Amino acid sequence: MDIFTKVTNQISYIVIILALFLLGYWFYLLYIPMNLVVYEPEFLPVDSPVYADGDSVTYHINVYCKYVPARVEVHRQLENLETGELFGVPSVVSNLPPGCVFDISRTFDVPQGVPAGTYRINFIGVYYVNALRTETINSYSEEFIIL
């Protein structure tokens, strides 16, 4: 066996080992289970059981613990529980560092023209964990009435 064949064999082995390592790392980034966030209570409370068009709705999170340094987009929607209609509310982007925060309050205005009925807020948290992985967590507020 000549020197050229030995060198190309060694380079081939190194390339195969690196490719397997990168493939394993890629699977790790995509599929490793991780605890992203814990919050309390399960159904987020609102200030008042009754609102009107244009009123400010404030919801509260008692405990919010984030475990990864991921950027989060929180998309909020008003859901009419009687008809199933969804009404958009402005989204929020959060870059809180990992750790726990206590007693968070956020406010938004009820959109004009929302029909009367029983509603809740749908929260869709989109966590950008890394370049290959995005996780979505859904939560809800307590029910309330819009007149």
C-alpha positions in Angstrom: 0.0 0.0 0.0 1.5 3.3 -1.0 1.6 6.5 1.1 -1.2 8.2 -0.9 -3.7 5.4 -0.1 -2.8 5.5 3.6 -3.3 9.3 3.8 -6.6 9.2 2.0 -7.8 6.4 4.2 -6.9 8.3 7.4 -8.6 11.5 6.0 -11.7 9.4 5.1 -11.9 8.0 8.7 -11.6 11.5 10.2 -14.3 12.9 7.9 -16.6 10.0 8.8 -16.0 10.5 12.5 -16.6 14.2 12.3 -19.8 13.7 10.2 -21.1 11.2 12.9 -20.3 13.7 15.7 -22.1 16.6 13.8 -25.1 14.3 13.1 -25.3 13.4 16.9 -25.0 17.1 17.8 -27.8 18.0 15.3 -30.1 15.4 16.9 -29.2 16.7 20.3 -30.2 20.3 19.3 -33.5 19.1 17.8 -34.7 16.4 20.1 -33.2 16.5 23.6 -36.1 17.0 26.0 -35.7 20.2 28.1 -37.7 22.1 30.7 -38.3 25.5 29.2 -40.6 27.4 31.5 -42.8 26.9 34.5 -45.5 29.5 35.5 -48.3 29.7 38.0 -51.2 29.7 38.2 -52.4 27.4 35.4 -55.2 29.7 34.3 -53.9 33.3 34.6 -56.2 35.6 36.6 -57.6 38.9 35.2 -58.4 42.1 37.2 -62.2 42.1 36.6 -64.8 39.6 35.6 -66.5 42.2 33.3 -65.1 44.5 30.6 -66.4 46.8 27.8 -65.0 47.8 24.4 -61.8 49.7 24.8 -61.3 48.7 28.5 -57.8 47.7 29.6 -57.5 44.1 30.6 -54.7 43.2 33.0 -53.6 39.6 33.6 -51.2 38.4 36.3 -48.6 35.7 36.4 -47.6 34.8 40.0 -44.5 32.9 39.3 -42.6 32.7 35.9 -39.4 30.6 35.8 -37.5 30.3 32.6 -34.7 27.8 32.3 -33.1 28.5 28.9 -31.8 31.8 27.4 -34.4 31.7 24.6 -36.1 34.7 23.0 -39.9 34.4 23.4 -42.8 35.8 21.4 -46.1 35.7 23.2 -49.0 35.9 20.8 -52.3 36.8 22.5 -55.8 36.3 21.3 -59.3 36.9 22.7 -61.3 33.8 22.3 -65.1 34.0 22.3 -66.1 30.8 24.2 -69.6 30.9 22.8 -68.8 31.2 19.0 -65.1 30.2 18.9 -64.2 33.5 17.2 -60.6 34.7 17.8 -59.7 38.4 18.0 -56.0 39.4 17.8 -54.3 41.4 20.5 -50.8 42.8 20.0 -48.0 40.3 20.6 -45.2 40.8 23.1 -41.5 39.9 22.7 -39.6 38.9 25.8 -35.9 38.5 26.4 -35.9 37.8 30.1 -32.8 36.0 31.2 -33.1 32.5 32.8 -34.4 32.6 36.3 -37.6 33.3 38.2 -39.7 36.4 38.3 -42.6 37.0 40.7 -45.8 39.0 40.3 -45.8 40.0 36.6 -48.7 42.0 35.3 -49.4 42.8 31.6 -52.1 45.0 30.1 -53.8 45.4 26.8 -56.9 47.1 25.5 -60.0 45.2 24.3 -60.3 45.8 20.6 -63.1 47.9 19.3 -66.1 46.0 17.8 -65.6 42.8 19.8 -69.1 41.3 20.2 -70.5 40.8 23.7 -69.9 37.4 25.2 -67.8 35.2 27.5 -64.1 35.3 26.6 -60.7 34.1 27.7 -57.2 35.0 26.5 -55.2 32.5 24.6 -51.4 32.8 25.1 -49.2 31.2 22.5 -45.5 31.3 23.7 -43.1 30.7 20.9 -39.6 29.9 22.3 -36.6 30.1 19.9 -34.4 27.6 21.8 -31.6 27.4 19.2 -31.1 27.8 15.4 -32.8 24.5 14.7 -35.5 24.3 17.3 -38.6 26.3 18.2 -41.0 25.2 21.0 -44.6 26.4 21.4 -46.4 26.5 24.8 -50.1 27.3 25.0 -51.8 28.7 28.1 -55.1 30.5 28.9 -56.6 33.1 31.2 -59.6 32.8 33.4 -62.9 33.4 31.7 -64.4 37.0 31.7 -67.3 38.8 30.1 -67.2 41.6 27.5 -70.3 43.7 27.3 
